[in-house]
Amino acid sequence: MPEENSLLNVYKNFKAEPLKTPEEFSKFYVERPIKSTLMKELKTKIENAERGKFLFIGHRGSGKSTELNKLSSELEENFLVIRYSIKENLDMNDITIKDFLLSLGLKIYELGEQNNIEFSTELKDDFMRFVRETTHIKEKEIKELKGAGLSFTKIFMAKIGIESQTKDYVREELKTKITDLVRKINNLIAVIENLSNKKILIVVDDTDKLTRYEQAEDLFYKNYSLLLQIDCNVIYTFPIPLVFDPYFESVQNKFDGICVLPQPAVKSKNLEIFDDDGINFFKNIFYKRVNERKDTIDENTLEYAIISTGKLSEFVNVIRDALIKSTVKGKTKIEKEEIEECASDLRGIYEKALTQKHISTLLEIHETKHASDKSPEEKIVRDMLFSLIIVEYENKEGKRWHEINPILFPLIDKWKNILQEKQGMKYTL
């Protein structure tokens, strides 16, 4: 196959990862079709807030990190911005508020060093001593790791992120010292802001990627008061399943603003009408990543890929895998066959996790377009939102509804038959 026609030339552009660099934004960014002023409004709020705390809500894989990276870049001229990724700094399978706050404190200290802030000897020694005592890391080990080229902050952040014993020490020590830690964090913030003459903005990302729902509950519902005590502007990404928790109503009012990044719909609520705005959004993403090469896929196949997937990251992953399948088959373009194969592979992963209770609930949601647990104790809907089996959509009129992930639509008739066999009766709603 001639190199210039190879589908692999654009394969690297289909990574389901956030855009980060100015070059990536210039080449690949597409403005969202609904609530296009949402990020401008959030930017204005931050620019005029003293110590604002904001929740940024959306499905995992919906483009939140890309939008936050873009916002951070736009604010860097007037703010000192910390982009804090839970995924990059902590263990996604095992995290508590104590790990998070100590790690965040180290990131703030690092921000000061990066901006040549001259902390007083007293403040510096006090913070370093506190971190050493909390982690139980000996001076000898610190010197050895520094000799290997690691900075003070990198040493401790690595230990907190990956070492079970260090995490155990931290959690035990901070049982009685968490307030002291918050005070030290705020002292660092005050000094940095005063000496730099800039406000600090912290963007806490990837909380929606925590592997267990209970971890998100621990951060935002059991310990939200500690999150609010960080004395600077902070944006916290907020897992969308928590919105359906009874605690949300009381907690949301404690924050200064809530921004919901909608998942663009590609069909109407009744699934009978295509939403041109949503479909064109996905098309533009595709064409920007193939350098406007229209011969990569025909229009009907592209539209099929769009309506077969539930959200942005799934669409990108299906196209990425289809590029490989098409190349291996010796094709010069993606055809419907490859899209169907990739969608089927993804569908199989979701299906393995579904019980009869899940199936019954999903069929009800498909019929009513509404998702909620039957009681505060039940978490089946929240769990399926967390795992992206259920998706919340919004159109340009601001109407929201719930639907099962479109990748699962081909299973609906099969599910109805399963319930019919189990119940010994025809499935109806």
C-alpha positions as CSV (number, residue, x, y, z in Angstrom):
1,M,0.0,0.0,0.0
2,P,1.5,3.4,-0.9
3,E,2.6,5.3,2.2
4,E,0.6,8.4,1.3
5,N,-2.6,6.3,1.3
6,S,-1.9,4.4,4.5
7,L,-4.7,4.7,7.1
8,L,-1.9,4.4,9.7
9,N,-0.8,7.9,8.8
10,V,-3.8,9.2,10.8
11,Y,-4.0,6.4,13.4
12,K,-1.8,8.4,15.9
13,N,-4.4,11.2,15.8
14,F,-7.1,9.0,17.2
15,K,-6.1,8.7,20.9
16,A,-8.8,9.0,23.4
17,E,-6.7,11.4,25.4
18,P,-7.2,15.0,26.3
19,L,-5.8,17.7,24.1
20,K,-2.9,19.4,25.9
21,T,-0.6,21.4,23.8
22,P,-1.3,24.6,21.7
23,E,-0.4,22.6,18.6
24,E,-3.0,19.9,19.5
25,F,-5.7,22.5,20.1
26,S,-4.9,24.3,16.9
27,K,-5.2,21.1,14.8
28,F,-7.9,19.1,16.6
29,Y,-10.1,21.2,18.8
30,V,-13.8,21.4,17.9
31,E,-16.2,23.8,19.6
32,R,-19.0,22.1,21.3
33,P,-22.5,22.4,19.7
34,I,-24.4,23.2,22.9
35,K,-23.6,25.4,25.8
36,S,-20.6,26.8,23.8
37,T,-20.3,29.7,26.3
38,L,-20.1,27.4,29.3
39,M,-16.3,27.6,29.6
40,K,-16.3,31.4,29.0
41,E,-18.7,31.8,31.8
42,L,-16.6,29.6,34.1
43,K,-13.5,31.6,33.2
44,T,-15.3,34.9,34.0
45,K,-16.4,33.5,37.4
46,I,-12.8,32.4,38.3
47,E,-11.4,35.8,37.2
48,N,-13.8,37.5,39.5
49,A,-13.7,35.1,42.5
50,E,-11.7,35.5,45.6
51,R,-11.5,31.9,46.7
52,G,-14.1,30.2,44.6
53,K,-14.7,26.4,44.7
54,F,-16.3,25.0,41.5
55,L,-17.7,21.6,40.6
56,F,-17.2,20.5,36.9
57,I,-19.5,17.7,36.0
58,G,-19.7,15.4,33.0
59,H,-19.4,11.8,31.9
60,R,-16.0,10.1,31.8
61,G,-14.7,10.5,28.3
62,S,-16.9,13.4,27.4
63,G,-14.1,15.9,26.9
64,K,-13.9,17.5,30.4
65,S,-10.1,17.3,30.6
66,T,-9.7,18.9,27.1
67,E,-11.9,21.8,28.1
68,L,-10.1,22.2,31.4
69,N,-6.7,22.2,29.7
70,K,-7.9,24.8,27.3
71,L,-9.3,26.9,30.2
72,S,-6.0,26.5,32.2
73,S,-4.0,27.8,29.3
74,E,-6.2,30.8,28.8
75,L,-5.8,31.7,32.5
76,E,-2.1,31.2,32.9
77,E,-1.2,34.8,32.0
78,N,-3.0,36.1,35.2
79,F,-3.0,33.0,37.4
80,L,-0.5,30.4,38.7
81,V,-2.3,27.2,37.6
82,I,-1.8,23.8,39.1
83,R,-3.2,21.0,36.9
84,Y,-3.5,18.2,39.4
85,S,-4.5,14.8,38.0
86,I,-5.6,12.2,40.5
87,K,-4.7,9.5,37.9
88,E,-1.1,10.8,37.6
89,N,-0.4,11.4,41.2
90,L,-2.3,8.8,43.3
91,D,-3.4,5.1,43.2
92,M,-6.8,5.1,41.5
93,N,-7.6,1.9,43.3
94,D,-6.8,3.1,46.7
95,I,-7.2,6.8,47.6
96,T,-8.4,8.7,50.6
97,I,-8.8,12.4,51.4
98,K,-5.6,12.2,53.5
99,D,-3.5,11.0,50.5
100,F,-5.0,13.6,48.3
101,L,-4.5,16.6,50.6
102,L,-0.8,15.7,51.4
103,S,-0.1,15.1,47.7
104,L,-1.8,18.4,46.8
105,G,0.2,20.2,49.4
106,L,3.4,18.9,47.8
107,K,2.2,20.1,44.4
108,I,1.6,23.6,45.8
109,Y,5.1,23.6,47.4
110,E,6.5,22.5,44.0
111,L,4.6,25.4,42.3
112,G,6.4,27.8,44.6
113,E,9.8,26.3,43.7
114,Q,9.0,26.4,40.0
115,N,8.2,30.1,40.3
116,N,11.3,31.0,42.4
117,I,9.3,31.8,45.5
118,E,11.6,32.3,48.4
119,F,9.9,30.6,51.3
120,S,11.1,31.6,54.7
121,T,13.5,29.1,56.4
122,E,10.9,28.6,59.1
123,L,8.0,27.8,56.8
124,K,10.2,25.6,54.6
125,D,11.6,23.6,57.5
126,D,8.2,23.3,59.1
127,F,6.6,21.9,56.0
128,M,9.4,19.5,55.2
129,R,9.5,18.2,58.7
130,F,5.7,17.7,58.7
131,V,5.9,15.7,55.5
132,R,8.8,13.5,56.7
133,E,7.1,12.8,60.0
134,T,3.8,12.0,58.2
135,T,5.3,9.6,55.7
136,H,8.0,8.1,58.0
137,I,10.6,8.5,55.3
138,K,14.1,8.7,56.8
139,E,16.6,11.4,56.0
140,K,19.1,8.9,54.7
141,E,16.6,7.6,52.0
142,I,15.8,11.2,51.0
143,K,19.5,12.0,50.5
144,E,19.9,8.8,48.4
145,L,16.9,9.6,46.2
146,K,18.0,13.2,45.8
147,G,21.4,11.9,44.7
148,A,19.5,10.0,41.9
149,G,18.1,13.3,40.7
150,L,14.7,13.4,42.4
151,S,13.5,16.6,44.0
152,F,12.0,16.8,47.5
153,T,8.5,16.9,46.2
154,K,8.9,14.1,43.6
155,I,10.3,11.8,46.3
156,F,7.4,12.1,48.6
157,M,4.7,12.2,45.9
158,A,6.0,9.0,44.4
159,K,6.0,7.3,47.8
160,I,2.5,8.5,48.6
161,G,1.2,7.4,45.2
162,I,2.6,3.8,45.0
163,E,3.8,2.5,48.3
164,S,1.2,0.8,50.5
165,Q,3.3,1.2,53.7
166,T,3.8,4.9,53.1
167,K,0.0,5.3,52.6
168,D,-0.7,3.4,55.8
169,Y,1.7,5.8,57.7
170,V,0.1,8.9,56.1
171,R,-3.5,7.8,57.0
172,E,-2.6,6.9,60.6
173,E,-0.6,10.1,61.2
174,L,-3.3,12.4,59.6
175,K,-6.1,11.0,61.7
176,T,-5.3,13.7,64.2
177,K,-3.3,16.1,62.0
178,I,-5.5,16.8,59.0
179,T,-6.5,20.3,60.2
180,D,-2.8,21.0,60.7
181,L,-2.1,19.9,57.1
182,V,-4.8,22.2,55.7
183,R,-3.4,25.1,57.7
184,K,0.1,24.4,56.3
185,I,-1.3,24.2,52.7
186,N,-3.0,27.5,53.2
187,N,0.2,29.1,54.5
188,L,2.0,28.0,51.3
189,I,-0.8,29.4,49.2
190,A,-0.7,32.8,51.0
191,V,3.1,33.2,50.6
192,I,3.1,32.2,46.9
193,E,0.2,34.5,46.0
194,N,1.7,37.4,48.0
195,L,5.2,37.1,46.5
196,S,4.1,36.3,43.0
197,N,1.3,38.9,43.0
198,K,-0.9,36.3,41.3
199,K,-3.8,34.2,42.5
200,I,-3.5,30.4,42.4
201,L,-5.9,28.2,40.5
202,I,-5.9,24.5,41.2
203,V,-7.7,22.2,38.6
204,V,-8.3,18.8,40.2
205,D,-9.0,16.4,37.3
206,D,-9.8,12.7,36.9
207,T,-11.9,12.1,40.0
208,D,-14.4,10.5,37.6
209,K,-11.8,7.8,36.8
210,L,-11.7,6.5,40.4
211,T,-12.2,2.7,40.2
212,R,-14.8,2.5,43.0
213,Y,-17.9,4.7,43.5
214,E,-17.2,4.6,47.3
215,Q,-13.9,6.5,46.8
216,A,-15.7,9.4,45.1
217,E,-18.3,9.4,47.9
218,D,-15.5,9.6,50.5
219,L,-13.9,12.6,48.8
220,F,-17.0,14.7,48.0
221,Y,-19.6,13.7,50.5
222,K,-17.8,12.6,53.7
223,N,-15.0,15.2,53.4
224,Y,-16.3,18.0,51.2
225,S,-15.7,20.5,54.1
226,L,-11.9,19.8,53.8
227,L,-12.1,20.4,50.0
228,L,-13.7,23.8,50.7
229,Q,-11.0,24.8,53.1
230,I,-8.2,25.1,50.5
231,D,-7.7,28.8,50.4
232,C,-7.6,29.6,46.7
233,N,-9.6,29.1,43.5
234,V,-10.2,25.4,42.9
235,I,-12.1,23.5,40.2
236,Y,-13.0,19.9,41.1
237,T,-14.1,17.5,38.4
238,F,-17.1,15.8,39.9
239,P,-18.3,12.2,38.9
240,I,-21.7,12.5,37.3
241,P,-23.1,9.4,39.3
242,L,-22.8,11.4,42.5
243,V,-25.3,13.9,41.2
244,F,-27.9,11.1,41.6
245,D,-27.0,10.6,45.3
246,P,-29.4,12.0,47.9
247,Y,-26.5,13.9,49.4
248,F,-25.9,16.0,46.3
249,E,-28.7,18.5,47.1
250,S,-27.2,19.5,50.4
251,V,-23.5,19.5,49.2
252,Q,-23.9,21.4,46.0
253,N,-25.0,24.6,47.8
254,K,-21.7,24.7,49.6
255,F,-19.8,25.3,46.4
256,D,-19.6,28.6,44.5
257,G,-20.6,27.2,41.1
258,I,-21.6,24.1,39.3
259,C,-20.8,23.6,35.6
260,V,-22.2,20.7,33.7
261,L,-20.5,19.7,30.4
262,P,-23.3,18.1,28.4
263,Q,-22.9,15.0,26.3
264,P,-24.1,16.1,22.8
265,A,-27.1,14.0,21.5
266,V,-27.0,12.6,18.0
267,K,-30.6,11.6,18.1
268,S,-33.8,13.1,19.6
269,K,-35.1,11.8,22.8
270,N,-37.5,9.4,21.0
271,L,-34.7,8.2,18.7
272,E,-36.7,9.2,15.6
273,I,-34.9,12.3,14.5
274,F,-31.2,12.8,13.9
275,D,-29.6,15.8,15.8
276,D,-27.6,17.5,13.1
277,D,-25.7,19.7,15.6
278,G,-24.5,16.6,17.5
279,I,-23.7,14.6,14.4
280,N,-21.7,17.5,12.8
281,F,-19.7,17.9,16.1
282,F,-18.5,14.3,15.8
283,K,-17.9,14.6,12.0
284,N,-15.7,17.7,12.6
285,I,-13.7,15.8,15.2
286,F,-13.2,13.0,12.7
287,Y,-12.2,15.1,9.7
288,K,-9.8,17.3,11.7
289,R,-8.0,14.1,12.8
290,V,-7.8,12.7,9.3
291,N,-6.5,16.0,7.9
292,E,-9.7,16.5,6.0
293,R,-9.2,13.3,3.9
294,K,-12.7,12.5,2.8
295,D,-11.5,9.2,1.3
296,T,-10.8,7.7,4.7
297,I,-14.4,6.7,5.2
298,D,-17.7,7.3,3.3
299,E,-20.3,9.6,4.8
300,N,-22.9,6.9,5.6
301,T,-20.3,4.7,7.4
302,L,-19.1,7.7,9.4
303,E,-22.7,8.5,10.5
304,Y,-23.1,4.8,11.4
305,A,-20.1,5.0,13.6
306,I,-21.4,8.2,15.3
307,I,-24.9,6.9,16.1
308,S,-23.5,3.5,17.2
309,T,-21.4,4.9,20.0
310,G,-22.4,6.6,23.2
311,K,-19.9,9.3,23.7
312,L,-16.8,11.0,22.5
313,S,-14.1,8.7,23.8
314,E,-16.0,5.6,22.5
315,F,-16.3,7.1,19.1
316,V,-12.6,7.9,18.9
317,N,-11.7,4.4,20.1
318,V,-13.9,2.7,17.6
319,I,-12.5,4.7,14.8
320,R,-8.9,4.0,16.0
321,D,-9.5,0.3,16.2
322,A,-11.3,0.3,12.8
323,L,-8.2,2.0,11.2
324,I,-6.2,-1.0,12.3
325,K,-8.7,-3.6,11.2
326,S,-9.0,-2.0,7.8
327,T,-5.2,-1.8,7.4
328,V,-4.7,-5.4,8.3
329,K,-7.4,-6.4,5.7
330,G,-5.5,-4.4,3.1
331,K,-8.2,-1.8,2.7
332,T,-7.6,1.9,1.9
333,K,-10.7,3.1,3.7
334,I,-12.8,2.2,6.7
335,E,-16.0,0.3,5.9
336,K,-19.1,-0.5,7.9
337,E,-17.8,-4.0,8.5
338,E,-14.9,-2.7,10.6
339,I,-17.1,-0.3,12.5
340,E,-19.5,-3.2,13.3
341,E,-16.6,-5.4,14.5
342,C,-15.2,-2.8,16.8
343,A,-18.6,-1.8,18.2
344,S,-19.3,-5.5,18.8
345,D,-16.0,-5.9,20.7
346,L,-16.8,-3.0,22.9
347,R,-20.4,-4.2,23.4
348,G,-19.1,-7.5,24.6
349,I,-17.1,-5.9,27.4
350,Y,-20.1,-4.0,28.7
351,E,-22.4,-7.1,28.4
352,K,-20.2,-9.3,30.6
353,A,-20.9,-7.1,33.6
354,L,-24.7,-7.1,33.3
355,T,-27.0,-9.1,35.6
356,Q,-30.8,-9.7,35.2
357,K,-31.4,-6.8,37.5
358,H,-29.2,-4.5,35.4
359,I,-31.0,-5.6,32.2
360,S,-34.5,-5.0,33.7
361,T,-33.4,-1.5,34.9
362,L,-31.9,-0.7,31.5
363,L,-35.0,-1.7,29.6
364,E,-37.1,0.5,31.9
365,I,-34.7,3.5,31.3
366,H,-34.8,2.9,27.5
367,E,-38.6,3.1,27.7
368,T,-38.9,6.1,30.1
369,K,-35.7,8.0,29.3
370,H,-35.3,8.6,33.1
371,A,-32.8,7.1,35.4
372,S,-32.9,7.0,39.2
373,D,-32.4,4.5,42.0
374,K,-35.5,3.2,43.7
375,S,-34.2,4.2,47.1
376,P,-31.2,6.0,48.7
377,E,-29.7,2.6,49.6
378,E,-29.9,1.2,46.1
379,K,-27.0,2.1,43.8
380,I,-27.6,0.1,40.7
381,V,-28.3,3.2,38.5
382,R,-25.4,5.1,40.0
383,D,-23.1,2.2,39.4
384,M,-24.2,2.0,35.7
385,L,-23.7,5.7,35.3
386,F,-20.3,5.3,36.8
387,S,-19.4,2.5,34.3
388,L,-21.0,4.5,31.4
389,I,-23.7,1.9,30.7
390,I,-26.2,4.8,31.2
391,V,-25.6,8.1,29.5
392,E,-27.2,11.5,30.2
393,Y,-27.8,13.6,27.0
394,E,-28.7,17.2,26.5
395,N,-29.8,19.1,23.3
396,K,-29.4,22.7,22.4
397,E,-32.8,23.6,23.9
398,G,-31.4,22.5,27.3
399,K,-33.6,19.4,27.6
400,R,-31.9,16.5,29.3
401,W,-32.8,12.8,29.4
402,H,-31.2,9.4,30.1
403,E,-30.6,6.5,27.7
404,I,-28.7,3.3,27.7
405,N,-25.4,3.6,26.0
406,P,-26.2,3.3,22.2
407,I,-23.4,0.7,21.9
408,L,-25.9,-1.6,23.6
409,F,-28.9,-1.0,21.4
410,P,-28.4,-4.2,19.4
411,L,-28.9,-6.2,22.7
412,I,-32.4,-4.8,23.5
413,D,-34.4,-7.6,21.8
414,K,-32.1,-10.2,23.3
415,W,-32.7,-8.7,26.8
416,K,-36.4,-8.7,26.4
417,N,-36.3,-12.4,25.5
418,I,-34.1,-13.2,28.5
419,L,-36.6,-11.5,30.8
420,Q,-39.5,-13.3,29.1
421,E,-37.9,-16.7,29.6
422,K,-36.9,-15.9,33.2
423,Q,-40.4,-14.6,34.1
424,G,-42.3,-17.0,32.0
425,M,-44.2,-14.2,30.4
426,K,-44.0,-11.6,27.6
427,Y,-41.9,-8.6,28.5
428,T,-43.8,-5.4,28.4
429,L,-43.5,-2.0,30.0
